[in-house]
């Protein structure tokens, strides 16, 4: 455990680096600050923040925007936060040309809750296998899959943790990124599709972790996320969304000086107990109020599960129940129909899984089909795909 004196020294050094970075980025606007400011000006937000526009029209605009974003990303990029990132970029660009993002801080200084989940799993794995596995299997059987509502979310989280602790290190960590379990993938995908990507993610994680220079478990995970999740999801999402609106987004927390310094910080200063970004909070405690420093981490999400059960339901069902989906020989129609029905009824929340499948099919129609098409919202009718970047 790092001493209090060393912790203070590291905190002062981190603050010095942060202040230098903030000085270098003067003139740019923080995206989070822009988001808050936009709420104060009723004339600025357009359809998605204007209460005068009916909810049905807002959802129709979302349905129209999805094929546009699929074309912009050029890959089955199914992160739901791509949509609000694009909308925020669009609003921001009407007032500034350069904005700042805090991306990279979680990977450098252990901000994601999955690091705490992994630490807990490693502690649980110290139990004798003869005790751990039967208890974990019992919990997994007794708790339901993800259902709608707060209690459904809680039950699903307990069940997911019980399932993950039964896995090895790499499959367990990889499971925190995937929306389908291996059993669900086996049921959903045809043998040809399963063979094409069998264990590819696990193999990549295994290789990168074996090549990591960090000497402790948390440090290796931070390196892994920096080389995968940060560049392939976060940077990709923000870069493409902002470029569609001609907004330049800078990420000062990935400046090489800060990243190099963070690599020297002991892991027990990045995560103290089960709280991430401990050193980051210590460095800024005299500059930020406590309710900001210690508020619960929140993702940049949308109510996709509710939308797919409601206003976006016609788009979802018309797209995923089209004959062309199954003519490709990749997905099992009975499984997709079951996912749709369970989600509609509220028995299980398949929101993220269905969002993935929706983006996958729209991507297929746009880039893979012999005559590229996209789906017109709510009709299932094909229309020619865009030929240029989304505006």
C-alpha positions as CSV (number, residue, x, y, z in Angstrom):
1,X,0.0,0.0,0.0
2,X,1.4,3.4,-1.0
3,X,2.1,5.7,2.0
4,X,0.1,8.9,2.6
5,X,3.1,11.0,1.9
6,X,3.6,9.3,-1.5
7,X,-0.1,9.6,-2.3
8,X,0.1,13.4,-1.6
9,X,3.2,13.7,-3.8
10,X,1.5,11.9,-6.7
11,X,-1.6,14.0,-6.3
12,X,0.3,17.2,-6.5
13,X,2.2,15.9,-9.5
14,X,-1.0,14.9,-11.3
15,X,-2.6,18.3,-10.5
16,X,0.5,20.0,-12.0
17,X,0.1,18.0,-15.2
18,X,-3.7,18.7,-15.4
19,X,-3.2,22.5,-14.9
20,X,-0.6,22.5,-17.7
21,X,-3.0,20.7,-20.0
22,X,-5.9,23.0,-19.2
23,X,-3.7,26.1,-20.0
24,X,-2.7,24.5,-23.3
25,X,-6.3,24.0,-24.2
26,X,-7.6,27.5,-23.4
27,X,-10.2,28.6,-25.9
28,X,-11.8,25.2,-26.4
29,X,-15.2,24.4,-24.8
30,X,-15.8,21.4,-22.5
31,X,-18.6,19.2,-24.0
32,X,-20.1,18.6,-20.6
33,X,-20.2,22.3,-19.9
34,X,-21.8,22.9,-23.3
35,X,-24.4,20.3,-22.6
36,X,-25.3,22.1,-19.4
37,X,-25.3,25.5,-21.0
38,X,-27.6,24.4,-23.8
39,X,-30.3,23.7,-21.2
40,X,-30.3,27.4,-20.3
41,X,-31.2,28.7,-23.7
42,X,-34.6,27.6,-25.0
43,X,-34.0,28.8,-28.5
44,X,-30.9,26.6,-29.0
45,X,-32.0,23.0,-28.7
46,X,-34.0,21.8,-31.6
47,X,-36.3,18.8,-31.9
48,X,-34.8,16.6,-29.2
49,X,-34.9,19.2,-26.4
50,X,-37.9,21.3,-27.5
51,X,-41.0,20.4,-25.4
52,X,-43.3,21.9,-28.0
53,X,-42.4,19.1,-30.4
54,X,-44.5,15.9,-29.8
55,X,-42.6,12.8,-28.6
56,X,-43.8,10.9,-31.6
57,X,-42.1,13.4,-34.0
58,X,-38.8,13.2,-31.9
59,X,-38.8,9.4,-32.2
60,X,-39.5,9.6,-35.9
61,X,-36.4,11.9,-36.2
62,X,-34.4,9.2,-34.3
63,X,-35.6,6.6,-36.8
64,X,-34.6,8.8,-39.7
65,X,-31.2,9.5,-38.2
66,X,-30.2,5.8,-37.5
67,X,-29.5,4.9,-41.2
68,X,-27.6,8.1,-41.6
69,X,-25.4,7.2,-38.6
70,X,-24.9,3.7,-39.9
71,X,-23.6,5.1,-43.1
72,X,-21.4,7.6,-41.3
73,X,-19.7,4.9,-39.2
74,X,-19.3,2.4,-42.0
75,X,-19.3,-0.6,-39.7
76,X,-21.8,-2.3,-37.4
77,X,-21.0,0.2,-34.6
78,X,-23.8,-0.5,-32.2
79,X,-22.9,1.7,-29.2
80,X,-26.2,3.5,-28.5
81,X,-24.4,6.6,-27.2
82,X,-23.3,7.3,-30.8
83,X,-26.7,8.9,-31.3
84,X,-26.7,11.4,-28.4
85,X,-23.0,12.1,-29.2
86,X,-24.0,13.1,-32.7
87,X,-26.9,15.3,-31.4
88,X,-24.7,17.0,-28.8
89,X,-22.0,17.6,-31.4
90,X,-24.6,19.2,-33.7
91,X,-25.9,21.6,-31.0
92,X,-22.3,22.4,-29.9
93,X,-21.1,23.2,-33.4
94,X,-23.7,26.0,-33.7
95,X,-21.8,27.9,-31.1
96,X,-18.2,26.8,-31.1
97,X,-15.8,25.1,-33.5
98,X,-13.6,23.3,-31.0
99,X,-14.7,21.4,-27.8
100,X,-13.0,19.4,-25.1
101,X,-13.8,15.9,-24.1
102,X,-12.8,14.0,-20.9
103,X,-12.3,10.7,-22.8
104,X,-9.2,8.8,-21.8
105,X,-9.3,9.6,-18.1
106,X,-11.1,6.4,-17.2
107,X,-8.5,4.2,-18.9
108,X,-5.6,6.2,-17.5
109,X,-6.8,6.5,-13.9
110,X,-9.2,3.5,-13.5
111,X,-12.6,5.2,-13.7
112,X,-14.8,2.4,-15.0
113,X,-16.9,0.4,-12.6
114,X,-15.8,-2.8,-14.4
115,X,-12.4,-2.5,-12.7
116,X,-14.2,-2.7,-9.3
117,X,-16.3,-5.7,-10.6
118,X,-13.1,-7.5,-11.7
119,X,-11.4,-6.8,-8.3
120,X,-14.4,-8.2,-6.5
121,X,-14.4,-11.3,-8.8
122,X,-10.7,-11.9,-8.0
123,X,-11.4,-11.7,-4.3
124,X,-14.4,-14.1,-4.6
125,X,-12.1,-16.5,-6.6
126,X,-10.1,-17.1,-3.4
127,X,-13.0,-19.2,-2.1
128,X,-12.6,-22.9,-2.5
129,X,-14.0,-24.0,-5.9
130,X,-16.2,-26.6,-4.1
131,X,-18.0,-23.7,-2.4
132,X,-17.8,-21.0,-5.0
133,X,-19.2,-22.8,-8.1
134,X,-22.3,-24.4,-6.5
135,X,-23.3,-21.1,-4.9
136,X,-22.7,-19.1,-8.1
137,X,-24.7,-21.6,-10.1
138,X,-27.5,-21.5,-7.6
139,X,-27.7,-17.7,-7.8
140,X,-27.6,-17.7,-11.6
141,X,-30.5,-20.1,-11.7
142,X,-32.6,-18.3,-9.1
143,X,-32.3,-14.8,-10.5
144,X,-34.0,-13.9,-13.7
145,X,-32.6,-12.4,-16.9
146,X,-32.7,-8.7,-17.4
147,X,-36.2,-7.4,-16.9
148,X,-37.7,-3.9,-17.2
149,X,-37.5,-1.7,-14.2
150,X,-35.1,-1.1,-11.3
151,X,-35.6,-4.5,-9.6
152,X,-35.1,-6.1,-13.0
153,X,-31.8,-4.3,-13.4
154,X,-30.7,-5.3,-9.9
155,X,-31.6,-9.0,-10.5
156,X,-29.9,-9.1,-13.8
157,X,-26.7,-7.6,-12.3
158,X,-26.6,-10.2,-9.5
159,X,-27.2,-12.9,-12.0
160,X,-24.5,-11.6,-14.3
161,X,-21.9,-11.4,-11.5
162,X,-22.8,-15.0,-10.5
163,X,-22.3,-16.1,-14.1
164,X,-19.0,-14.3,-14.6
165,X,-17.3,-15.6,-11.4
166,X,-17.6,-19.0,-12.9
167,X,-15.4,-18.0,-15.8
168,X,-11.7,-17.7,-16.3
169,X,-9.9,-14.4,-16.1
170,X,-10.1,-13.5,-19.8
171,X,-13.7,-14.7,-20.6
172,X,-14.9,-13.1,-17.4
173,X,-13.5,-9.6,-18.3
174,X,-14.6,-10.0,-21.9
175,X,-18.1,-10.7,-20.8
176,X,-18.3,-7.2,-19.4
177,X,-18.2,-5.8,-22.9
178,X,-20.5,-8.3,-24.7
179,X,-24.3,-8.1,-24.8
180,X,-24.7,-11.8,-25.7
181,X,-23.4,-14.7,-23.6
182,X,-21.7,-17.6,-25.5
183,X,-24.8,-19.7,-25.1
184,X,-27.0,-16.9,-26.5
185,X,-24.6,-16.5,-29.4
186,X,-24.8,-20.2,-30.1
187,X,-28.6,-20.0,-30.2
188,X,-28.7,-16.8,-32.3
189,X,-25.9,-17.4,-34.9
190,X,-25.8,-20.1,-37.5
191,X,-22.7,-22.5,-37.4
192,X,-21.0,-20.6,-40.3
193,X,-21.2,-17.2,-38.5
194,X,-20.0,-18.8,-35.2
195,X,-17.0,-20.4,-36.9
196,X,-16.1,-17.1,-38.5
197,X,-15.6,-15.3,-35.2
198,X,-15.1,-18.1,-32.7
199,X,-13.1,-16.9,-29.7
200,X,-11.6,-14.0,-31.7
201,X,-12.2,-11.5,-28.8
202,X,-10.8,-13.8,-26.2
203,X,-7.7,-14.4,-28.3
204,X,-7.1,-10.7,-28.8
205,X,-7.5,-10.0,-25.1
206,X,-5.2,-12.9,-24.2
207,X,-2.5,-11.6,-26.5
208,X,-2.7,-8.0,-25.4
209,X,-2.7,-8.9,-21.7
210,X,0.3,-11.2,-22.2
211,X,2.1,-8.3,-23.9
212,X,1.2,-5.7,-21.3
213,X,4.1,-4.0,-19.5
214,X,2.2,-3.4,-16.2
215,X,3.1,-5.8,-13.4
216,X,-0.3,-5.9,-11.6
217,X,-3.8,-7.0,-12.6
218,X,-5.4,-3.5,-12.7
219,X,-2.5,-2.0,-14.7
220,X,-2.8,-4.8,-17.3
221,X,-6.5,-4.1,-17.7
222,X,-5.9,-0.4,-18.1
223,X,-3.4,-1.1,-20.9
224,X,-5.9,-3.5,-22.5
225,X,-8.7,-1.0,-22.5
226,X,-6.4,1.8,-23.8
227,X,-5.5,-0.4,-26.8
228,X,-9.1,-1.7,-27.5
229,X,-12.1,0.0,-25.9
230,X,-10.6,3.6,-26.0
231,X,-9.5,3.5,-29.6
232,X,-12.1,1.2,-31.1
233,X,-15.2,2.5,-29.3
234,X,-14.8,5.8,-27.5
235,X,-12.5,7.6,-30.0
236,X,-14.3,6.1,-33.0
237,X,-17.7,7.2,-31.6
238,X,-16.7,10.8,-30.8
239,X,-14.5,11.3,-33.8
240,X,-17.1,10.2,-36.4
241,X,-20.0,11.9,-34.7
242,X,-18.2,15.2,-34.3
243,X,-16.8,15.1,-37.9
244,X,-20.3,14.8,-39.3
245,X,-21.1,18.2,-37.8
246,X,-17.6,19.8,-38.6
247,X,-16.8,20.0,-34.8
248,X,-13.3,19.4,-33.6
249,X,-13.1,17.5,-30.4
250,X,-9.9,17.5,-28.4
251,X,-9.1,15.0,-25.6
252,X,-6.5,16.6,-23.2
253,X,-6.5,13.6,-20.9
254,X,-4.8,11.5,-23.5
255,X,-1.9,13.9,-23.9
256,X,1.3,11.9,-23.8
257,X,2.6,13.7,-20.8
258,X,-0.4,12.8,-18.7
259,X,-0.5,9.2,-20.0
260,X,3.2,8.7,-19.3
261,X,2.7,10.1,-15.8
262,X,-0.3,7.9,-15.1
263,X,1.7,4.8,-16.1
264,X,4.0,5.6,-13.2
265,X,1.2,5.9,-10.6
266,X,0.8,2.8,-8.4
267,X,-2.5,1.0,-9.0
268,X,-3.6,1.3,-5.3
269,X,-3.7,5.1,-5.9
270,X,-5.8,4.8,-9.0
271,X,-8.3,2.5,-7.2
272,X,-8.6,2.7,-3.4
273,X,-10.9,-0.1,-2.2
274,X,-13.5,-0.3,-4.9
275,X,-13.5,3.4,-5.8
276,X,-11.8,4.3,-9.1
277,X,-10.0,7.5,-10.0
278,X,-9.0,7.9,-6.3
279,X,-5.9,9.9,-7.1
280,X,-7.8,12.1,-9.6
281,X,-10.3,13.0,-7.0
282,X,-7.6,13.7,-4.4
283,X,-5.7,16.0,-6.8
284,X,-8.9,18.1,-7.5
285,X,-10.5,18.1,-4.1
286,X,-9.6,21.7,-3.4
287,X,-10.9,22.8,-6.8
288,X,-14.2,21.0,-7.2
289,X,-17.2,20.6,-4.8
290,X,-17.6,17.2,-3.1
291,X,-20.9,16.4,-4.8
292,X,-19.1,16.6,-8.2
293,X,-16.0,14.7,-7.1
294,X,-18.0,11.8,-5.6
295,X,-21.2,11.6,-7.7
296,X,-22.1,8.3,-9.2
297,X,-20.6,7.6,-12.6
298,X,-23.2,8.0,-15.4
299,X,-22.9,6.9,-19.0
300,X,-24.0,9.0,-21.9
301,X,-27.0,6.8,-22.7
302,X,-30.5,6.9,-24.3
303,X,-33.7,5.0,-23.3
304,X,-33.1,2.6,-26.2
305,X,-35.0,-0.3,-24.4
306,X,-38.1,1.8,-24.0
307,X,-37.9,3.2,-27.6
308,X,-37.5,-0.2,-29.1
309,X,-40.6,-1.3,-27.2
310,X,-42.5,1.8,-28.2
311,X,-42.0,4.4,-30.9
312,X,-39.1,2.6,-32.6
313,X,-40.9,-0.8,-32.5
314,X,-42.1,-0.6,-36.2
315,X,-38.6,0.1,-37.5
316,X,-37.2,-2.6,-35.3
317,X,-39.7,-5.3,-36.3
318,X,-39.9,-4.3,-40.0
319,X,-36.1,-4.5,-40.2
320,X,-35.4,-7.7,-38.2
321,X,-38.3,-9.7,-39.5
322,X,-37.5,-9.0,-43.1
323,X,-36.9,-12.2,-45.2
324,X,-33.6,-10.8,-46.4
325,X,-32.2,-11.0,-42.9
326,X,-32.5,-14.8,-42.9
327,X,-31.7,-15.4,-46.5
328,X,-28.1,-14.5,-45.6
329,X,-27.9,-17.6,-43.5
330,X,-26.3,-15.9,-40.5
331,X,-29.1,-15.6,-37.8
332,X,-31.8,-17.9,-36.5
333,X,-35.2,-16.4,-37.1
334,X,-36.9,-18.2,-34.2
335,X,-34.3,-16.8,-31.8
336,X,-34.7,-13.2,-33.1
337,X,-38.5,-13.6,-32.9
338,X,-38.2,-14.7,-29.3
339,X,-36.0,-11.8,-28.4
340,X,-38.5,-9.4,-29.9
341,X,-41.5,-11.0,-28.2
342,X,-39.8,-11.1,-24.8
343,X,-38.7,-7.5,-25.1
344,X,-42.2,-6.4,-26.2
345,X,-43.8,-8.1,-23.2
346,X,-41.3,-6.7,-20.7
347,X,-40.4,-10.2,-19.5
348,X,-36.8,-9.6,-20.4
349,X,-34.9,-6.4,-21.4
350,X,-33.2,-7.2,-24.6
351,X,-32.7,-3.6,-25.5
352,X,-28.9,-3.7,-26.1
353,X,-29.1,-7.0,-27.9
354,X,-31.8,-5.8,-30.3
355,X,-30.0,-2.5,-30.8
356,X,-27.0,-4.5,-31.9
357,X,-29.0,-6.6,-34.3
358,X,-30.8,-3.5,-35.7
359,X,-27.5,-1.8,-36.5
360,X,-26.0,-5.0,-37.9
361,X,-28.9,-5.4,-40.3
362,X,-29.0,-1.7,-41.3
363,X,-25.2,-2.0,-42.0
364,X,-25.8,-5.1,-44.1
365,X,-28.4,-3.3,-46.2
366,X,-26.2,-0.3,-46.6
367,X,-22.9,-1.9,-47.4
368,X,-23.2,-5.6,-48.1
369,X,-26.3,-6.2,-50.1
370,X,-25.9,-6.3,-53.9
371,X,-28.0,-3.1,-54.2
372,X,-27.2,-1.1,-51.0
373,X,-30.4,0.1,-49.3
374,X,-31.4,1.5,-46.0
375,X,-34.8,1.1,-44.3
376,X,-37.3,3.9,-44.3
377,X,-38.5,4.3,-40.7
378,X,-41.7,2.5,-39.9
379,X,-42.3,1.0,-43.4
380,X,-39.6,-1.6,-44.0
381,X,-39.4,-0.2,-47.6
382,X,-35.9,0.0,-49.1
383,X,-34.6,3.4,-50.2
384,X,-31.2,4.1,-51.9
385,X,-28.4,4.5,-49.4
386,X,-26.6,7.8,-49.1
387,X,-23.5,8.2,-51.3
388,X,-21.7,10.7,-49.2
389,X,-20.9,11.4,-45.6
390,X,-23.8,12.3,-43.4
391,X,-24.2,16.1,-42.9
